[in-house]
Amino acid sequence: MKKLTAILLLATAFSAPGLAYAKDATLAIQMTNYQGPPAYLAVYLTKPDGTYDSTLWVAGGRSEYYRHLRGWVRGISGTNQRIDTITGASVGSGRTLKVGIAVADALIDAGYTIHVDSAVEHGAENRDDVVLPLTQANSGTVVAGNGYISSMAVTF
Amino acid sequence: MLRRLHSLPGLIAGLIVAFMAMTGVVLSLQPMLDHATTPQAGSMDVAELAQTVANQLPGVTRITHAASGAITAYYDAGQGALAAKIDPASGTVLGEMVPSPFFAFFTELHRSLFLDMNGRLASGLSALAIVVLAASGMILLANRLGGWRKLFTTAKGTLSQRLHVELARLAVLGLLVSGMTGVVMSLNSFGLLGDTGGTLSAFPTTVDGGAPASVGTLSALQALPLSDLREITFPYAGDATDVFTLITSAGQGYVDQATGAWLSFTPNGIGQSIYETIYMLHTGQGLWWFGALLGLASLCVPVLAVTGTVIWWLRRRNQPRIAGNVAARHADTIILVGSEGNSTWGFAANLHLALAATGHKSHVAPMNALAHDYPAAKQILVLTATYGDGTAPASAKSFMSRLTRFVPTQGLRFAVLGFGDRSFEQFCRFAEDTALAMRERGLTELVPFTSVDRQSSQSFAQWGNALGERLGHDLVLEHVPTQPATNELVLLERTDFGTEVQAPTTVLRFALPSERPSLLQRLLGRRSSLNFEPGDLVGIIPPGNPVPRYYSLASSSKDDVLEICVRKMAGGVCSEFLHGLEPGQSITAFIKRNPDFRPQSGKAPVILIGAGTGIGPLAGFVGGNDRHQPYYLYFGGRDPASDFLYAPLLRAALADHRLAGLATAFSRVVGGRYVQDSLREDADAIRKLVASGAQIMVCGGRQMAEGVRDSIDFCLAPVGETVTSLRAKGRYLEDVY
């Protein structure tokens, strides 16, 4: 049993070479108008077999709340990946999150899928609030969410 | 220094601190409401509860158990997540759970003012300000009252000062807890405390993966009492590799949905346990009564902020402005001031002006600024108050240590004038100590040590005469401390007593000014522009003399008449003027409140002791005692046939129980005695009254007051009480002249 911070160790050392082949992509998420404090979000990729691959973005900085982002935390907790360079503020009701993310070229059109988990204090925990296959055709496509997310688009 | 540490953050942060306190008061209601509306828990285990809830809500994803005991189930009903309130005793669904938008709003307002991190910073700083203010305030108060053991003795001073002290003493513990825990929570929200929220245990890799068992049959959950549960998260339906996630009061872990066994468990760290306790103390969540107490303490904060600002402003307004101050090296006269509340500075400024008018070059400075030597100085005049239990006031704290390094020039003389209040035990103690220390330092005394009681302008003027005599010229000191606006009052009637016994005394009744009270005064229910009660003072300015003389009032402004009782003193400027007044003539006067001299409220008895004109305010108290609180009056005069003041009022009051007992002592009759003597004769009765909580109020001349103190000490000696111990509890009050 190790601390999450200890688990998410030095992933930059592994991902840095990959950045050479990475595409700069834009992630845009529009939240619904819900009642409650800002939401925590985790945007991550799963492999073609459905298992966790890597994290693209985390909104919300307090690690004690990460357990509510269940699909993502379950995936990342077995890895040594670090997320401190891809973590930002939580996103409030009705707000828009727009950030730059890095997506490796090799993963596009290779059976990978983007997932977003969302959670709000004293509210719901949504595994797979949004699910979107990582294909070139889906670049810029606006998809609707099931929970706190109204819509999402990833452009690369 | 300490005072600035108190007033500076108080002024700067007063508004935000008061705001935080008020939002905190609102939030303190939440645990109380939760406690009142949450049903009592039964003896269910977690498995039973989870099964009961799952039966009613098939889509249940998570069940939480709040510190208040409230249980909430989150479930997916097809159109998004919903929350339901669960009965902790039976597990039945009580209805939809809607989080209160009211408390959510105030929570966010309290912790971040809706300004995100900047707001959280402001909130944290105001918590820090509360800690600094509470701690520095208590140290200041202990200093002022003469030590930590006297911290809870009666507060004196203006209404603002007393309110400030009384409320602060009530609230200080609560405010310290709120402030310190608030600081910790703020540090935590900035991530400066490390991991206090519980570390995340790694998702188990050894899931059984078999067919999920019914939740009610899982052994780990059956062994877990509901009281230990914080949160249970169900596995995703249809995902055989998912698990139950549990947070308990001891830690967190995972339970296999097929075998019902713990897959892993991480206990809480010590840091988290401490932080959870701090969180509970600050929010009152899980400890509703404590939260309510903190809420009550916080309720005092806005009043403390306002009264604190008033105190600061009054002190600042009285700050000295010395015009034409001569440099210390060139001055022939050095005026050193020891002051706590700045009132002494007014006297110093007046002395400075009077000296300048007679050709002196004087330098005015705080006592703390005592130089190594004064090359041109002929005399040093020290004007000082005494603080608390006989110690140095703020502007004289370092005087004694500086004096040891002071080098007096040849022939340098000094005089010390002490300011104080005779009702304090250590009256002018520091001033006397200063005089002694200067004598020991080799300085010669210009005029003997003199004390001034309650800023008496007469004593000050007399000291000026004596000083002028030694300096070889007239020195007229006419200091009128903050003269208020005066009124012209017309004499309605007078009743004379005591001429036969060589104690001419007159009771004067004046009409109140006819001018209409201001709108504010009318809103406050006042019928006259003057507002006073018995025991307050009227300052009367005699013709041709700017220094007011004070007389205790025997009536209330509600009586529509201003009544005083005046003994004619040979050569007394004001008393002779008043004794010469005829109805229709008028006086120039103003009211000086004396809020410390009032009978206690409630049902406990009050012993009133007065001699001669001292009966005046006491008769006023008796006359207004419509609630029939047991008042006992001891009156001393010379001859019942001549100076039994207020006899008709007292007889009527005895008849209708406004007065419970009356004892008189007359000195110029056969078997004559003083009021002190009748107190000693009644020792048993006095003891009983004091044992039942009686307060003693004395009004009269200085000698009589001294005799009464001795008598009361004599009466109370068997029960171990003294005048001093009663005074400390606010149960021995004197109005002495």
Interface residues (C-beta under 8 A of the other chain):
Chain A: M1 K2 K3 L4 T5 I7 Q35 G36 P37 G61 R62 S63 E64 Y65 Y66 R67 R70 V73 R74 S77 G78 H122 G123 A124 E125 N126 R127 N146 G147
Chain B: T61 R62 Y74 G80 A81 A83 P99 P101 A104 E108 G191 D195 T196 G197 G198 T199 L200 S201 A202 F203 T205 T233 Y236 D242 T245 Q252 S264 T266
